[in-house]
């Protein structure tokens, strides 16, 4: 009966997180109301929520989310064109587990991995 999942990731600064996801990754605010220390963003059929954690040390952050795509190559190319930094070890490639993937780190070191079946 599960229908969806909305990961909650830590952020140090709501303005920096919002700017990155809106301007680099093409997300939009979810709804019109803003919440103190909490941010909800959406793109296509997904949502990502963020909670304020000002004491977060990005070097110790292990926040991760895996996001499925149905057009991974177009998504990857659009991020490159937008000058979004791709993780040095996460460029687009076929993985042995049957996925084409790439990864990036947001300003708080949350790892975002994007993948598509290569069947």
C-alpha positions as CSV (number, residue, x, y, z in Angstrom):
1,X,0.0,0.0,0.0
2,X,3.0,2.4,-0.1
3,X,2.5,5.1,-2.7
4,X,5.5,7.4,-2.5
5,X,8.5,8.5,-0.5
6,X,9.7,12.0,0.2
7,X,13.3,11.9,1.6
8,X,14.3,14.5,4.2
9,X,17.8,15.7,4.0
10,X,19.8,18.1,6.3
11,X,20.6,21.6,5.2
12,X,22.7,24.3,6.9
13,X,21.2,27.4,5.1
14,X,17.7,27.4,3.6
15,X,18.6,30.2,1.1
16,X,21.7,28.4,-0.3
17,X,19.8,25.0,-0.5
18,X,16.9,26.7,-2.2
19,X,19.1,28.5,-4.7
20,X,21.0,25.4,-5.6
21,X,18.0,23.1,-6.2
22,X,15.9,25.8,-8.0
23,X,18.7,27.3,-10.2
24,X,21.0,24.3,-10.7
25,X,18.7,21.3,-10.7
26,X,15.4,22.8,-11.9
27,X,13.3,22.1,-8.8
28,X,10.3,24.3,-7.8
29,X,9.0,25.2,-4.4
30,X,6.2,22.9,-3.2
31,X,3.2,25.0,-2.3
32,X,3.3,28.7,-1.5
33,X,3.8,28.7,2.2
34,X,7.3,28.9,3.7
35,X,8.2,27.2,7.0
36,X,10.9,28.2,9.4
37,X,13.8,25.8,9.1
38,X,12.0,23.5,6.6
39,X,12.0,23.4,2.8
40,X,9.9,21.4,0.4
41,X,10.8,21.2,-3.3
42,X,9.4,19.3,-6.2
43,X,10.4,18.4,-9.8
44,X,8.4,16.2,-12.1
45,X,7.0,13.4,-9.9
46,X,9.3,13.7,-6.9
47,X,9.6,15.8,-3.8
48,X,12.6,16.3,-1.5
49,X,12.2,17.9,1.9
50,X,15.0,19.6,3.9
51,X,15.3,20.3,7.6
52,X,17.6,22.9,9.0
53,X,20.6,21.6,10.8
54,X,23.0,24.6,11.2
55,X,25.6,22.6,13.1
56,X,25.9,20.1,10.2
57,X,29.5,19.4,9.2
58,X,29.3,18.6,5.5
59,X,32.4,16.4,5.8
60,X,30.4,14.2,8.2
61,X,27.1,14.2,6.3
62,X,26.0,10.9,4.9
63,X,22.7,12.1,3.5
64,X,21.9,10.2,0.3
65,X,19.0,9.7,-2.1
66,X,18.6,7.7,-5.3
67,X,16.4,9.3,-7.9
68,X,15.1,7.3,-10.9
69,X,14.9,8.9,-14.3
70,X,13.4,7.9,-17.6
71,X,15.8,10.1,-19.7
72,X,19.1,10.0,-17.8
73,X,21.2,11.2,-20.7
74,X,19.1,14.3,-21.3
75,X,19.1,15.1,-17.6
76,X,22.8,14.7,-17.4
77,X,23.4,16.9,-20.4
78,X,21.1,19.6,-19.1
79,X,23.0,19.7,-15.8
80,X,26.3,19.9,-17.6
81,X,24.9,22.8,-19.7
82,X,23.8,24.5,-16.5
83,X,27.4,24.1,-15.2
84,X,26.3,21.9,-12.3
85,X,29.2,20.1,-10.8
86,X,29.1,16.4,-11.2
87,X,30.7,14.3,-8.4
88,X,34.3,13.5,-9.5
89,X,33.6,9.7,-9.2
90,X,30.0,10.0,-10.4
91,X,30.1,10.8,-14.1
92,X,27.4,9.1,-16.3
93,X,28.3,5.5,-16.7
94,X,26.7,2.0,-17.0
95,X,26.9,0.1,-13.7
96,X,27.2,-3.7,-13.4
97,X,23.8,-3.8,-11.6
98,X,22.0,-2.8,-14.8
99,X,21.7,1.0,-14.2
100,X,23.1,4.0,-16.0
101,X,24.0,6.5,-13.3
102,X,25.6,9.7,-12.3
103,X,26.0,11.5,-8.9
104,X,26.4,14.9,-7.5
105,X,26.8,16.6,-4.1
106,X,24.6,19.4,-3.0
107,X,26.0,22.3,-0.9
108,X,25.6,20.3,2.3
109,X,27.3,17.2,0.9
110,X,24.0,15.3,0.4
111,X,24.8,12.7,-2.3
112,X,22.2,12.7,-5.1
113,X,22.5,9.7,-7.4
114,X,20.3,9.6,-10.6
115,X,19.7,6.3,-12.3
116,X,17.9,4.6,-15.2
117,X,17.5,0.9,-16.1
118,X,19.6,0.0,-19.1
119,X,17.7,-3.2,-19.9
